[in-house]
Amino acid sequence: HLRPRLGELLDVGFLGRWWLLEAALRDPDINEEEFGHLPPELRRVRRGELRSES
């Protein structure tokens, strides 16, 4: 049987979202200078792009 303990649970995918991952990425510490050479449309990740595909 696959019954992971609560401490082994990494994230919960529900209603098209990864709840814990989204909370962890809400205020990331990113070095903006590292991505300065990219065009503006590649410098930003939109909310709809952070989802799992089945």
mmCIF file as Biopython writes it, N, C-alpha, C and O atoms, coordinates in Angstrom:
data_model
#
loop_
_atom_site.group_PDB
_atom_site.id
_atom_site.type_symbol
_atom_site.label_atom_id
_atom_site.label_alt_id
_atom_site.label_comp_id
_atom_site.label_asym_id
_atom_site.label_entity_id
_atom_site.label_seq_id
_atom_site.pdbx_PDB_ins_code
_atom_site.Cartn_x
_atom_site.Cartn_y
_atom_site.Cartn_z
_atom_site.occupancy
_atom_site.B_iso_or_equiv
_atom_site.auth_seq_id
_atom_site.auth_asym_id
_atom_site.pdbx_PDB_model_num
ATOM 1   N N  . HIS A ? 1  ? 0.831  -1.188 0.000   1.0 0.0 1  A 1 
ATOM 2   C CA . HIS A ? 1  ? 0.000  0.000  0.000   1.0 0.0 1  A 1 
ATOM 3   C C  . HIS A ? 1  ? 0.867  1.239  0.000   1.0 0.0 1  A 1 
ATOM 4   O O  . HIS A ? 1  ? 1.934  1.270  0.613   1.0 0.0 1  A 1 
ATOM 5   N N  . LEU A ? 2  ? 0.407  2.237  -0.678  1.0 0.0 2  A 1 
ATOM 6   C CA . LEU A ? 2  ? 1.113  3.518  -0.703  1.0 0.0 2  A 1 
ATOM 7   C C  . LEU A ? 2  ? 0.448  4.461  0.290   1.0 0.0 2  A 1 
ATOM 8   O O  . LEU A ? 2  ? -0.529 5.134  -0.040  1.0 0.0 2  A 1 
ATOM 9   N N  . ARG A ? 3  ? 0.965  4.505  1.471   1.0 0.0 3  A 1 
ATOM 10  C CA . ARG A ? 3  ? 0.434  5.388  2.506   1.0 0.0 3  A 1 
ATOM 11  C C  . ARG A ? 3  ? 1.582  6.196  3.105   1.0 0.0 3  A 1 
ATOM 12  O O  . ARG A ? 3  ? 2.124  5.828  4.148   1.0 0.0 3  A 1 
ATOM 13  N N  . PRO A ? 4  ? 1.952  7.287  2.456   1.0 0.0 4  A 1 
ATOM 14  C CA . PRO A ? 4  ? 3.056  8.084  3.008   1.0 0.0 4  A 1 
ATOM 15  C C  . PRO A ? 4  ? 2.650  8.744  4.322   1.0 0.0 4  A 1 
ATOM 16  O O  . PRO A ? 4  ? 1.500  9.134  4.520   1.0 0.0 4  A 1 
ATOM 17  N N  . ARG A ? 5  ? 3.621  8.854  5.197   1.0 0.0 5  A 1 
ATOM 18  C CA . ARG A ? 5  ? 3.374  9.565  6.450   1.0 0.0 5  A 1 
ATOM 19  C C  . ARG A ? 5  ? 3.268  11.052 6.150   1.0 0.0 5  A 1 
ATOM 20  O O  . ARG A ? 5  ? 3.773  11.522 5.131   1.0 0.0 5  A 1 
ATOM 21  N N  . LEU A ? 6  ? 2.620  11.782 7.026   1.0 0.0 6  A 1 
ATOM 22  C CA . LEU A ? 6  ? 2.426  13.210 6.803   1.0 0.0 6  A 1 
ATOM 23  C C  . LEU A ? 6  ? 3.759  13.938 6.658   1.0 0.0 6  A 1 
ATOM 24  O O  . LEU A ? 6  ? 3.850  14.891 5.884   1.0 0.0 6  A 1 
ATOM 25  N N  . GLY A ? 7  ? 4.787  13.516 7.378   1.0 0.0 7  A 1 
ATOM 26  C CA . GLY A ? 7  ? 6.102  14.139 7.281   1.0 0.0 7  A 1 
ATOM 27  C C  . GLY A ? 7  ? 6.803  13.883 5.957   1.0 0.0 7  A 1 
ATOM 28  O O  . GLY A ? 7  ? 7.733  14.610 5.606   1.0 0.0 7  A 1 
ATOM 29  N N  . GLU A ? 8  ? 6.378  12.865 5.215   1.0 0.0 8  A 1 
ATOM 30  C CA . GLU A ? 8  ? 6.965  12.530 3.921   1.0 0.0 8  A 1 
ATOM 31  C C  . GLU A ? 8  ? 6.270  13.248 2.770   1.0 0.0 8  A 1 
ATOM 32  O O  . GLU A ? 8  ? 6.742  13.199 1.634   1.0 0.0 8  A 1 
ATOM 33  N N  . LEU A ? 9  ? 5.182  13.897 3.047   1.0 0.0 9  A 1 
ATOM 34  C CA . LEU A ? 9  ? 4.410  14.591 2.029   1.0 0.0 9  A 1 
ATOM 35  C C  . LEU A ? 9  ? 5.151  15.843 1.578   1.0 0.0 9  A 1 
ATOM 36  O O  . LEU A ? 9  ? 5.493  16.689 2.405   1.0 0.0 9  A 1 
ATOM 37  N N  . LEU A ? 10 ? 5.402  15.973 0.277   1.0 0.0 10 A 1 
ATOM 38  C CA . LEU A ? 10 ? 6.149  17.114 -0.238  1.0 0.0 10 A 1 
ATOM 39  C C  . LEU A ? 10 ? 5.247  18.264 -0.657  1.0 0.0 10 A 1 
ATOM 40  O O  . LEU A ? 10 ? 5.540  19.424 -0.366  1.0 0.0 10 A 1 
ATOM 41  N N  . ASP A ? 11 ? 4.164  17.954 -1.331  1.0 0.0 11 A 1 
ATOM 42  C CA . ASP A ? 11 ? 3.253  19.001 -1.785  1.0 0.0 11 A 1 
ATOM 43  C C  . ASP A ? 11 ? 1.905  18.377 -2.117  1.0 0.0 11 A 1 
ATOM 44  O O  . ASP A ? 11 ? 1.790  17.161 -2.265  1.0 0.0 11 A 1 
ATOM 45  N N  . VAL A ? 12 ? 0.902  19.213 -2.229  1.0 0.0 12 A 1 
ATOM 46  C CA . VAL A ? 12 ? -0.443 18.766 -2.549  1.0 0.0 12 A 1 
ATOM 47  C C  . VAL A ? 12 ? -0.893 19.486 -3.809  1.0 0.0 12 A 1 
ATOM 48  O O  . VAL A ? 12 ? -1.002 20.712 -3.827  1.0 0.0 12 A 1 
ATOM 49  N N  . GLY A ? 13 ? -1.155 18.718 -4.868  1.0 0.0 13 A 1 
ATOM 50  C CA . GLY A ? 13 ? -1.691 19.286 -6.093  1.0 0.0 13 A 1 
ATOM 51  C C  . GLY A ? 13 ? -3.209 19.185 -6.049  1.0 0.0 13 A 1 
ATOM 52  O O  . GLY A ? 13 ? -3.765 18.089 -5.987  1.0 0.0 13 A 1 
ATOM 53  N N  . PHE A ? 14 ? -3.879 20.345 -6.082  1.0 0.0 14 A 1 
ATOM 54  C CA . PHE A ? 14 ? -5.334 20.361 -5.965  1.0 0.0 14 A 1 
ATOM 55  C C  . PHE A ? 14 ? -5.859 21.600 -6.660  1.0 0.0 14 A 1 
ATOM 56  O O  . PHE A ? 14 ? -5.311 22.687 -6.480  1.0 0.0 14 A 1 
ATOM 57  N N  . LEU A ? 15 ? -6.910 21.457 -7.448  1.0 0.0 15 A 1 
ATOM 58  C CA . LEU A ? 15 ? -7.533 22.557 -8.185  1.0 0.0 15 A 1 
ATOM 59  C C  . LEU A ? 15 ? -6.538 23.251 -9.114  1.0 0.0 15 A 1 
ATOM 60  O O  . LEU A ? 15 ? -6.557 24.474 -9.252  1.0 0.0 15 A 1 
ATOM 61  N N  . GLY A ? 16 ? -5.665 22.456 -9.753  1.0 0.0 16 A 1 
ATOM 62  C CA . GLY A ? 16 ? -4.718 23.008 -10.716 1.0 0.0 16 A 1 
ATOM 63  C C  . GLY A ? 16 ? -3.562 23.770 -10.113 1.0 0.0 16 A 1 
ATOM 64  O O  . GLY A ? 16 ? -2.875 24.507 -10.821 1.0 0.0 16 A 1 
ATOM 65  N N  . ARG A ? 17 ? -3.327 23.609 -8.807  1.0 0.0 17 A 1 
ATOM 66  C CA . ARG A ? 17 ? -2.239 24.333 -8.144  1.0 0.0 17 A 1 
ATOM 67  C C  . ARG A ? 17 ? -1.417 23.386 -7.290  1.0 0.0 17 A 1 
ATOM 68  O O  . ARG A ? 17 ? -1.926 22.380 -6.795  1.0 0.0 17 A 1 
ATOM 69  N N  . TRP A ? 18 ? -0.136 23.715 -7.118  1.0 0.0 18 A 1 
ATOM 70  C CA . TRP A ? 18 ? 0.720  23.061 -6.131  1.0 0.0 18 A 1 
ATOM 71  C C  . TRP A ? 18 ? 0.792  24.028 -4.970  1.0 0.0 18 A 1 
ATOM 72  O O  . TRP A ? 18 ? 1.472  25.050 -5.062  1.0 0.0 18 A 1 
ATOM 73  N N  . TRP A ? 19 ? 0.110  23.731 -3.883  1.0 0.0 19 A 1 
ATOM 74  C CA . TRP A ? 19 ? -0.098 24.680 -2.800  1.0 0.0 19 A 1 
ATOM 75  C C  . TRP A ? 19 ? 1.184  25.044 -2.056  1.0 0.0 19 A 1 
ATOM 76  O O  . TRP A ? 19 ? 1.441  26.230 -1.849  1.0 0.0 19 A 1 
ATOM 77  N N  . LEU A ? 20 ? 1.988  24.084 -1.652  1.0 0.0 20 A 1 
ATOM 78  C CA . LEU A ? 20 ? 3.195  24.384 -0.885  1.0 0.0 20 A 1 
ATOM 79  C C  . LEU A ? 20 ? 4.266  25.020 -1.762  1.0 0.0 20 A 1 
ATOM 80  O O  . LEU A ? 20 ? 4.967  25.931 -1.320  1.0 0.0 20 A 1 
ATOM 81  N N  . LEU A ? 21 ? 4.401  24.551 -3.001  1.0 0.0 21 A 1 
ATOM 82  C CA . LEU A ? 21 ? 5.376  25.130 -3.915  1.0 0.0 21 A 1 
ATOM 83  C C  . LEU A ? 21 ? 5.036  26.588 -4.205  1.0 0.0 21 A 1 
ATOM 84  O O  . LEU A ? 21 ? 5.920  27.445 -4.208  1.0 0.0 21 A 1 
ATOM 85  N N  . GLU A ? 22 ? 3.776  26.866 -4.445  1.0 0.0 22 A 1 
ATOM 86  C CA . GLU A ? 22 ? 3.366  28.242 -4.724  1.0 0.0 22 A 1 
ATOM 87  C C  . GLU A ? 22 ? 3.652  29.152 -3.533  1.0 0.0 22 A 1 
ATOM 88  O O  . GLU A ? 22 ? 4.089  30.289 -3.713  1.0 0.0 22 A 1 
ATOM 89  N N  . ALA A ? 23 ? 3.411  28.667 -2.333  1.0 0.0 23 A 1 
ATOM 90  C CA . ALA A ? 23 ? 3.691  29.467 -1.137  1.0 0.0 23 A 1 
ATOM 91  C C  . ALA A ? 23 ? 5.192  29.703 -0.980  1.0 0.0 23 A 1 
ATOM 92  O O  . ALA A ? 23 ? 5.607  30.789 -0.575  1.0 0.0 23 A 1 
ATOM 93  N N  . ALA A ? 24 ? 6.006  28.697 -1.298  1.0 0.0 24 A 1 
ATOM 94  C CA . ALA A ? 24 ? 7.455  28.841 -1.173  1.0 0.0 24 A 1 
ATOM 95  C C  . ALA A ? 24 ? 8.021  29.811 -2.200  1.0 0.0 24 A 1 
ATOM 96  O O  . ALA A ? 24 ? 9.023  30.477 -1.936  1.0 0.0 24 A 1 
ATOM 97  N N  . LEU A ? 25 ? 7.394  29.898 -3.363  1.0 0.0 25 A 1 
ATOM 98  C CA . LEU A ? 25 ? 7.894  30.768 -4.425  1.0 0.0 25 A 1 
ATOM 99  C C  . LEU A ? 25 ? 7.269  32.155 -4.411  1.0 0.0 25 A 1 
ATOM 100 O O  . LEU A ? 25 ? 7.541  32.960 -5.301  1.0 0.0 25 A 1 
ATOM 101 N N  . ARG A ? 26 ? 6.452  32.442 -3.436  1.0 0.0 26 A 1 
ATOM 102 C CA . ARG A ? 26 ? 5.760  33.725 -3.391  1.0 0.0 26 A 1 
ATOM 103 C C  . ARG A ? 26 ? 6.741  34.899 -3.301  1.0 0.0 26 A 1 
ATOM 104 O O  . ARG A ? 26 ? 6.533  35.920 -3.956  1.0 0.0 26 A 1 
ATOM 105 N N  . ASP A ? 27 ? 7.792  34.772 -2.512  1.0 0.0 27 A 1 
ATOM 106 C CA . ASP A ? 27 ? 8.781  35.840 -2.347  1.0 0.0 27 A 1 
ATOM 107 C C  . ASP A ? 27 ? 10.186 35.247 -2.491  1.0 0.0 27 A 1 
ATOM 108 O O  . ASP A ? 27 ? 10.915 35.142 -1.505  1.0 0.0 27 A 1 
ATOM 109 N N  . PRO A ? 28 ? 10.568 34.858 -3.710  1.0 0.0 28 A 1 
ATOM 110 C CA . PRO A ? 28 ? 11.865 34.211 -3.890  1.0 0.0 28 A 1 
ATOM 111 C C  . PRO A ? 28 ? 13.013 35.217 -3.835  1.0 0.0 28 A 1 
ATOM 112 O O  . PRO A ? 28 ? 12.825 36.400 -4.119  1.0 0.0 28 A 1 
ATOM 113 N N  . ASP A ? 29 ? 14.178 34.748 -3.476  1.0 0.0 29 A 1 
ATOM 114 C CA . ASP A ? 29 ? 15.383 35.565 -3.458  1.0 0.0 29 A 1 
ATOM 115 C C  . ASP A ? 29 ? 16.122 35.309 -4.770  1.0 0.0 29 A 1 
ATOM 116 O O  . ASP A ? 29 ? 16.863 34.334 -4.892  1.0 0.0 29 A 1 
ATOM 117 N N  . ILE A ? 30 ? 15.917 36.193 -5.752  1.0 0.0 30 A 1 
ATOM 118 C CA . ILE A ? 30 ? 16.467 36.006 -7.093  1.0 0.0 30 A 1 
ATOM 119 C C  . ILE A ? 30 ? 17.445 37.128 -7.400  1.0 0.0 30 A 1 
ATOM 120 O O  . ILE A ? 30 ? 17.178 38.296 -7.121  1.0 0.0 30 A 1 
ATOM 121 N N  . ASN A ? 31 ? 18.575 36.761 -7.976  1.0 0.0 31 A 1 
ATOM 122 C CA . ASN A ? 31 ? 19.556 37.738 -8.412  1.0 0.0 31 A 1 
ATOM 123 C C  . ASN A ? 31 ? 19.103 38.279 -9.768  1.0 0.0 31 A 1 
ATOM 124 O O  . ASN A ? 31 ? 19.267 37.604 -10.784 1.0 0.0 31 A 1 
ATOM 125 N N  . GLU A ? 32 ? 18.542 39.474 -9.797  1.0 0.0 32 A 1 
ATOM 126 C CA . GLU A ? 32 ? 17.992 40.060 -11.024 1.0 0.0 32 A 1 
ATOM 127 C C  . GLU A ? 32 ? 19.068 40.282 -12.086 1.0 0.0 32 A 1 
ATOM 128 O O  . GLU A ? 32 ? 18.777 40.192 -13.278 1.0 0.0 32 A 1 
ATOM 129 N N  . GLU A ? 33 ? 20.296 40.567 -11.679 1.0 0.0 33 A 1 
ATOM 130 C CA . GLU A ? 33 ? 21.377 40.830 -12.633 1.0 0.0 33 A 1 
ATOM 131 C C  . GLU A ? 33 ? 21.714 39.588 -13.460 1.0 0.0 33 A 1 
ATOM 132 O O  . GLU A ? 33 ? 22.177 39.702 -14.595 1.0 0.0 33 A 1 
ATOM 133 N N  . GLU A ? 34 ? 21.486 38.418 -12.898 1.0 0.0 34 A 1 
ATOM 134 C CA . GLU A ? 34 ? 21.791 37.177 -13.594 1.0 0.0 34 A 1 
ATOM 135 C C  . GLU A ? 34 ? 20.908 36.988 -14.831 1.0 0.0 34 A 1 
ATOM 136 O O  . GLU A ? 34 ? 21.320 36.344 -15.796 1.0 0.0 34 A 1 
ATOM 137 N N  . PHE A ? 35 ? 19.703 37.543 -14.803 1.0 0.0 35 A 1 
ATOM 138 C CA . PHE A ? 35 ? 18.757 37.372 -15.902 1.0 0.0 35 A 1 
ATOM 139 C C  . PHE A ? 35 ? 18.581 38.641 -16.728 1.0 0.0 35 A 1 
ATOM 140 O O  . PHE A ? 35 ? 17.672 38.712 -17.554 1.0 0.0 35 A 1 
ATOM 141 N N  . GLY A ? 36 ? 19.426 39.637 -16.524 1.0 0.0 36 A 1 
ATOM 142 C CA . GLY A ? 36 ? 19.308 40.925 -17.210 1.0 0.0 36 A 1 
ATOM 143 C C  . GLY A ? 36 ? 19.471 40.851 -18.712 1.0 0.0 36 A 1 
ATOM 144 O O  . GLY A ? 36 ? 18.949 41.711 -19.421 1.0 0.0 36 A 1 
ATOM 145 N N  . HIS A ? 37 ? 20.180 39.850 -19.225 1.0 0.0 37 A 1 
ATOM 146 C CA . HIS A ? 37 ? 20.412 39.734 -20.662 1.0 0.0 37 A 1 
ATOM 147 C C  . HIS A ? 37 ? 19.209 39.159 -21.412 1.0 0.0 37 A 1 
ATOM 148 O O  . HIS A ? 37 ? 19.165 39.228 -22.640 1.0 0.0 37 A 1 
ATOM 149 N N  . LEU A ? 38 ? 18.241 38.598 -20.703 1.0 0.0 38 A 1 
ATOM 150 C CA . LEU A ? 38 ? 17.072 37.988 -21.344 1.0 0.0 38 A 1 
ATOM 151 C C  . LEU A ? 38 ? 16.086 39.049 -21.817 1.0 0.0 38 A 1 
ATOM 152 O O  . LEU A ? 38 ? 16.006 40.126 -21.226 1.0 0.0 38 A 1 
ATOM 153 N N  . PRO A ? 39 ? 15.332 38.756 -22.882 1.0 0.0 39 A 1 
ATOM 154 C CA . PRO A ? 39 ? 14.272 39.680 -23.293 1.0 0.0 39 A 1 
ATOM 155 C C  . PRO A ? 39 ? 13.201 39.765 -22.204 1.0 0.0 39 A 1 
ATOM 156 O O  . PRO A ? 39 ? 13.030 38.815 -21.440 1.0 0.0 39 A 1 
ATOM 157 N N  . PRO A ? 40 ? 12.482 40.881 -22.120 1.0 0.0 40 A 1 
ATOM 158 C CA . PRO A ? 40 ? 11.503 41.091 -21.035 1.0 0.0 40 A 1 
ATOM 159 C C  . PRO A ? 40 ? 10.462 39.980 -20.892 1.0 0.0 40 A 1 
ATOM 160 O O  . PRO A ? 40 ? 10.067 39.662 -19.770 1.0 0.0 40 A 1 
ATOM 161 N N  . GLU A ? 41 ? 10.009 39.384 -21.994 1.0 0.0 41 A 1 
ATOM 162 C CA . GLU A ? 41 ? 8.970  38.351 -21.886 1.0 0.0 41 A 1 
ATOM 163 C C  . GLU A ? 41 ? 9.498  37.064 -21.247 1.0 0.0 41 A 1 
ATOM 164 O O  . GLU A ? 41 ? 8.705  36.244 -20.786 1.0 0.0 41 A 1 
ATOM 165 N N  . LEU A ? 42 ? 10.806 36.873 -21.209 1.0 0.0 42 A 1 
ATOM 166 C CA . LEU A ? 42 ? 11.381 35.681 -20.575 1.0 0.0 42 A 1 
ATOM 167 C C  . LEU A ? 42 ? 11.839 35.934 -19.144 1.0 0.0 42 A 1 
ATOM 168 O O  . LEU A ? 42 ? 12.254 35.000 -18.458 1.0 0.0 42 A 1 
ATOM 169 N N  . ARG A ? 43 ? 11.772 37.153 -18.691 1.0 0.0 43 A 1 
ATOM 170 C CA . ARG A ? 43 ? 12.213 37.484 -17.336 1.0 0.0 43 A 1 
ATOM 171 C C  . ARG A ? 43 ? 11.128 37.267 -16.296 1.0 0.0 43 A 1 
ATOM 172 O O  . ARG A ? 43 ? 11.404 37.330 -15.098 1.0 0.0 43 A 1 
ATOM 173 N N  . ARG A ? 44 ? 9.908  37.014 -16.728 1.0 0.0 44 A 1 
ATOM 174 C CA . ARG A ? 44 ? 8.793  36.909 -15.793 1.0 0.0 44 A 1 
ATOM 175 C C  . ARG A ? 44 ? 8.054  35.583 -15.979 1.0 0.0 44 A 1 
ATOM 176 O O  . ARG A ? 44 ? 7.799  35.157 -17.106 1.0 0.0 44 A 1 
ATOM 177 N N  . VAL A ? 45 ? 7.722  34.947 -14.881 1.0 0.0 45 A 1 
ATOM 178 C CA . VAL A ? 45 ? 6.912  33.731 -14.907 1.0 0.0 45 A 1 
ATOM 179 C C  . VAL A ? 45 ? 5.527  34.103 -14.396 1.0 0.0 45 A 1 
ATOM 180 O O  . VAL A ? 45 ? 5.383  34.628 -13.292 1.0 0.0 45 A 1 
ATOM 181 N N  . ARG A ? 46 ? 4.520  33.831 -15.199 1.0 0.0 46 A 1 
ATOM 182 C CA . ARG A ? 46 ? 3.154  34.177 -14.820 1.0 0.0 46 A 1 
ATOM 183 C C  . ARG A ? 46 ? 2.530  33.049 -14.010 1.0 0.0 46 A 1 
ATOM 184 O O  . ARG A ? 46 ? 2.959  31.898 -14.098 1.0 0.0 46 A 1 
ATOM 185 N N  . ARG A ? 47 ? 1.529  33.381 -13.232 1.0 0.0 47 A 1 
ATOM 186 C CA . ARG A ? 47 ? 0.864  32.412 -12.354 1.0 0.0 47 A 1 
ATOM 187 C C  . ARG A ? 47 ? 0.365  31.190 -13.131 1.0 0.0 47 A 1 
ATOM 188 O O  . ARG A ? 47 ? 0.495  30.067 -12.644 1.0 0.0 47 A 1 
ATOM 189 N N  . GLY A ? 48 ? -0.189 31.377 -14.294 1.0 0.0 48 A 1 
ATOM 190 C CA . GLY A ? 48 ? -0.719 30.269 -15.082 1.0 0.0 48 A 1 
ATOM 191 C C  . GLY A ? 48 ? 0.342  29.305 -15.590 1.0 0.0 48 A 1 
ATOM 192 O O  . GLY A ? 48 ? 0.021  28.185 -15.989 1.0 0.0 48 A 1 
ATOM 193 N N  . GLU A ? 49 ? 1.602  29.727 -15.580 1.0 0.0 49 A 1 
ATOM 194 C CA . GLU A ? 49 ? 2.684  28.868 -16.043 1.0 0.0 49 A 1 
ATOM 195 C C  . GLU A ? 49 ? 3.206  27.944 -14.944 1.0 0.0 49 A 1 
ATOM 196 O O  . GLU A ? 49 ? 3.988  27.037 -15.232 1.0 0.0 49 A 1 
ATOM 197 N N  . LEU A ? 50 ? 2.796  28.150 -13.707 1.0 0.0 50 A 1 
ATOM 198 C CA . LEU A ? 50 ? 3.223  27.322 -12.578 1.0 0.0 50 A 1 
ATOM 199 C C  . LEU A ? 50 ? 2.151  26.289 -12.257 1.0 0.0 50 A 1 
ATOM 200 O O  . LEU A ? 50 ? 1.412  26.435 -11.283 1.0 0.0 50 A 1 
ATOM 201 N N  . ARG A ? 51 ? 2.068  25.257 -13.066 1.0 0.0 51 A 1 
ATOM 202 C CA . ARG A ? 51 ? 1.096  24.197 -12.806 1.0 0.0 51 A 1 
ATOM 203 C C  . ARG A ? 51 ? 1.639  22.887 -13.341 1.0 0.0 51 A 1 
ATOM 204 O O  . ARG A ? 51 ? 2.550  22.873 -14.170 1.0 0.0 51 A 1 
ATOM 205 N N  . SER A ? 52 ? 1.095  21.823 -12.879 1.0 0.0 52 A 1 
ATOM 206 C CA . SER A ? 52 ? 1.542  20.507 -13.335 1.0 0.0 52 A 1 
ATOM 207 C C  . SER A ? 52 ? 0.737  20.102 -14.563 1.0 0.0 52 A 1 
ATOM 208 O O  . SER A ? 52 ? -0.412 20.507 -14.738 1.0 0.0 52 A 1 
ATOM 209 N N  . GLU A ? 53 ? 1.352  19.316 -15.386 1.0 0.0 53 A 1 
ATOM 210 C CA . GLU A ? 53 ? 0.681  18.781 -16.572 1.0 0.0 53 A 1 
ATOM 211 C C  . GLU A ? 53 ? 0.494  17.287 -16.362 1.0 0.0 53 A 1 
ATOM 212 O O  . GLU A ? 53 ? 1.417  16.602 -15.922 1.0 0.0 53 A 1 
ATOM 213 N N  . SER A ? 54 ? -0.676 16.784 -16.667 1.0 0.0 54 A 1 
ATOM 214 C CA . SER A ? 54 ? -0.904 15.347 -16.503 1.0 0.0 54 A 1 
ATOM 215 C C  . SER A ? 54 ? -1.036 14.666 -17.832 1.0 0.0 54 A 1 
ATOM 216 O O  . SER A ? 54 ? -1.232 13.452 -17.886 1.0 0.0 54 A 1 
#
